Amino acid sequence: MDWKIELVAIPVTDVDRAKDFYTGIGFNADHDHSPTDDIRFVQLTPPGSGCSICIGRGITQAAPGSVEGMQVVVASAEQAYQQLLAAGVAATPVKDEGWGLFTYFSDPDGNKWSVQELPKYS
C-alpha cells in the first residue's frame, strides 16, 4: 500500500494575500471554497507537483509563519531564483550546499521554503 503526502497546511494571516503570493510565483489555484463562515479552504499546487499546499481560515491551529523546511525540487535552481526575483520575492542567491543547489525564500507570513536542484552525479 502506498502512503502519499498530497496536502500540507501552511498557516497564514491573510488568505487573499497568501493566495496572491503563491499564484504569483506560479502555483496553480486548484480550489477555493468556504463551506461555512468559519472555514475557507484554498488548495494550491506547484507546477508539476503531486503534492499541494492548503491555506485558509479554520484549516490549522499552527501559528502563521511557523512553517520551516518546506522544500520543492526543480530542474534549475538558478531559473527558479530568477523567477522568484521577477515575481518580487526576496530569494537568496543560489548556493551549492553539497547535496544540491539551493535558493531560499519566505512567504509574506514568514513561512520558510527551500528550492533544490538535485546534484548531477556521474
N, C-alpha and C positions, 0 to 999 in steps of 0.2 A: 504494500500500500504506500503510495506517495503522500508525503506531507509537504504541501506547498505554501510558502509565505506569499500571500497575494494582496494583503492590505495592511498598511501601517498607519496608525493615527499620529498626526502631527498637531500638537496643541498651539493654537493661535489666539490672539486677542480680537482681531478684526477679520472676519471671514472674507469679506469682499476684497480687502487689501491683500490678503494672503492669496486668494484665488487669482487676482490680477498679477501678483508677483510670479506665481508658479506658471500660469499660462504665458506670461511674458518671457519666461526662459524656455518655453517650448513644451511644457506639459500639456496634455490634452485634458480638457474638462469633460469627463465622462458622464457625470451625474451631479445634479444639484437639486435637492428635494427637502422640503420641510413637512414631515408628516404631522407634526404638532407645533404649537407655538414655542415649545422648549427645545425642539430638535431641528437642526439644519445639517444635512449630510452632503458634503461635496467630495466627490471622488475625482482624483487627478492622476494621470499616468504619464511617466516619462516616455519619450519616443522609443519604441522597440522593447519596452519592459513588460515582463509578465507579472510584475508587482506594482500596485498602485499605492498612493497615499490618500488619506482622507483628512479633511479639516472640517470644522463646523462648530456648531453650538450643541451642547449636550452629548458630545461624542466621547470625550475623555476627561478624567479628573486631573490629568497632568498639567503642570504649570506651563503657560505659554513660554516658549524659548528654552525649555528644559531638555530638548532632544539633542543628543550628541551622537555622532557616529553614523549618521545616515550616509550611505555610500552608493553611488552609481558608477557603472563601468562604461567607458566609451572607447571608441576606436582611436581617438586623438585627443589627448588632454589639452594640447595647445589650441585646437579648434574649439573645444568646449570653453576654454578660458576666454578666447576671443568672442564667442557667442555670449557669454555671461557679461563681459565688458560692454558689448554692443547693446545689451538689454539694460545697462545702467547698474549692474550688480558689482559690488566691490569684492572681486575674487583675488586670491593670491596668485602671483606668478607661478607658472608650472615648476615643480620641484621634483627631482629624482630622489625618491625615498628608498631606493634599492630593491623594492618589490613592486615597482611601477612608477609612472609619472603621475603626479597629483596636482590638482588645484583645489582650493577650499573656498567656501562661501557660506554665508548665513542668510536666512530669510529675514524679513522685517522684524520678527519677534526674537531673533537670535538663535533659532534652531540651526545647528551646525551640520553642514554637508561636506563630504569629500567626493571628488570626481577622480576616478582612477583610470589610467590607461595601463593595461596589463603589460608586463615586461615581455619582450620578444626573446624567447630562448631558442638557441640553435640546437 
